[in-house]
Amino acid sequence: LTCTEQNFISKSGYHQSASEHGLVVIAPDTSPRGCNIKGEDESWDFGTGAGFYVDATEDPWKTNYRMYSYVTEELPQLINANFPVDPQRMSIFGHSMGGHGALICALKNPGKYKSVSAFAPICNPVLCPWGKKAFSGYLGTDQSKWKAYDATHLVKSYPGSQLDILIDQGKDDQFLLDGQLLPDNFIAACTEKKIPVVFRLQEHGQVKSELHSLKQISFRFVVIESTTE
């Protein structure tokens, strides 16, 4: 929330690890920009900087706010056409709202990604204030439609294709304590479905809400080698 692609690029320190492992790292923006939609810039958790990686169905958002299709379809096509990448060895990751986006993109597209890593992600948005606000605006008031973009609900119907899932969460993150992130709900759903998930709870995680940010996270990049050449 509130970020652009530059937050990750300038604050995460991924460059050396990516270079050492020969990784192409793509950092898309968090929402459309410059759409000139009334109310787009009135709130920090809705509109600009808060696309929530859905394909909006409600006016006036549905024409431009299609971040799910952008991340899963348009952007990969652009990358594959212009860079020396292997689309069979693609993973996805994100932080906070981006962690929510990474989880749903992976769960809605079995076999597309080798792994998904989420740092302090919004895991059950249909039950948290951020998610309720965003989904009601972008998707309408029919809450049954919200489940299509909720990781905790999506994992319940995941077909079981191999997917490595990592969630890294700071124990003292204020947004965790406020009930915005709800990782326990996601883990419970994974356990019921017998889908393995690695959950790392960092004892000295983000202490204040303003520290729920890339600047305060020490990223660890793990290369998951594909078993297929």
N, C-alpha and C positions, 0 to 999 in steps of 0.2 A: 504494500500500500504506500502511496505517495512517491514511489521510486520511478526512475527511468532506467534504461539499460546501463547508464553510466555508473550507477551505484555499485553494481556488481563488478564492472570492468575496473573501476578505480579503487575499490575498497577490499576486494576479496583476496587478492594476492595469488590468483590461480596461475599466473603467466608462466612461472618457472616449471611447475609441475606439468602443465599442458605441453610445454616445449620438450621437456625430458621424455615424455611418453608419446610424443607425436600426435597429440589430440587437437582436433579442431573444436573450439568452444564457441558456441553461438549464444549471444545474449540479446534476446528480443526485448522490445519495450513492454511496459505493463498495461498499456491501453492505447487506443487510437489517440492521435493528437490533432488539434486544430480543426475539429469538426464543427465548431461554432453552434453546438446544441445548447439550447437554453437550459441552464442549471448544471451544465457539465462541470463547472469549476467552483460550485458552491460548497462542496463537501470534500474532505480529504479521503473519505472512505467510500466514495461513489463517484463515478464519472472519470475524469482525467486522472490517470495514475491508479485506477481501481477497476480495471476491466473484468477481473475475476475469471478470465479464461472461459467464458461462456459464449455461445452464439445467441445474442439477445433476440427475443421474439416480440418485444413491446416497442411501440413508438415512444419517443423518437430515436431510440437506440439501435433498433434492429438493422438499419442500413450499414452502420459503421462498426458497431461493437460486436465483432465476430472474432474474438481473439482465439477461441478454441479452434476454429477452422484455419485461422492464420498460422497457429503454432503447429498443428498436426498435418496440414496439407500444403498451403501456399509456401510457407517458409522452407520446409524440406525440399520441395520441388526446386526452389530457387537455389538452395545450397548445392543440391546434387548436380544441377546444371552448370555450376560455376566454380566448384572447388573439388579437389581430389579426395573425396570422402568415400567411405564404404557404407552405404545405407543399411547394410545387414548388421552393422556393429554400432548402432546408435543407442545412446542412453539419454535420460532426461533428468533434470534436477531443478530445484528452486527453493526459495526462502519465503516463509510466511504465506502471503497470498500466492506467491510463485510456487511454494511447496504444495499448496492445494492444487494449483494448475498442473504441476508435474504429476501428482498422484492421479488425478482424473484423466489426464492425457494417456498415461500408461495403462490404466485400468479399462479405459474405453477402447483401447487398440491393442488387444492381445497379440504378442509376437512382434510388434513394431519396435519396441525398445528392449534392450538387453537388461537394463536395470533402471530403477527410479530411486533417487535420493532426495529427501525433503528435510529441510532445516527449519525447525519451529513452524511446521505447516498448520494451516487451518484444515483440520481433518474431518469435521462434521458440520459444514456450514449451514445446513438446514436447521440446526439447533443453536447457533450462536448469533449474537446481535449483528456482527459484520455481515454474515451470510444472509440473514433474513432481510436486511436492508438492501443488499445488492441484488439478491434473487427476486425479490418482489418488484424492484425497479426494472430489471432486465428481462425477467421471465414471466412476470405477472403474479397474480395472487393465488393461482392454482398450485398449491404446494406439492402436489404429486409430480409436477414437472421439474421441481427443484432437484429431485433425487438423481436425475440424469447427470448432475454435476456435483455430486456429493461422494467423496471417496469411501466413506463408511458404508453407504448404500451400494455403491458400485462393486465393492469387493465381495459383497454377499452373492452376487450373480457372476462373478469372474469365473471363466471356464477352466482355469487351472493351468494355463500355459506357463512355462517357466518364466519367472520374473523375480529378480533380486530386488527386495525393498529395504531401504534404510531410512530410518527417521532419527534425527539427532535433535535433542531438545534440552534447553537449559532449565534446570529445576526451579529456579527462582524468577523465571520470565513472568512479568506481571500479567501479560495477556494469557498465559497458561492459567494463572491463578484466577483470572477474571472470567474464565470459561469461554474464551474466544477460540481456543485451539483444539481442545478435546481429543488428544491423541489416544487416550484410554478407550474411547468408543471405537476407534478404528482398529486398535490392536485386538479388542474383544471380538470384533467382526472377523478379523483375519484368523484368530484362534478357532472360532466356530467353523470357519470354512476350511481350516487346516492349510492355510496359506502362510508360509514362513515370513516373518518380518523381523529385521534387526532394529531394536529400539535402544538408543543410547541416551540415557538421561544424565546430563552433565551436572554434577553437584554444585558447581559454581557458575551456573549459567546466568543469563541476563537477569539483573536484579531489579531494574526499573523499566517502565514501559518505554522510555526513550532509548533504552539500550537494546531493545528488540530490533537490532539493525545489523547490517552486514559488517559494519565497522567493529562490532563486538564479538564476531564469530570467528574462531580459528578453524578455517576449513581444512579438511583432510581429504585429499583426492585419491581415490582408490580405483585403479584400472581393473576392470573385470574383463578378462580375456574371453573372447568368443571361442567356443569349442569347434566352430566350423571355420574353415579357411576360405 
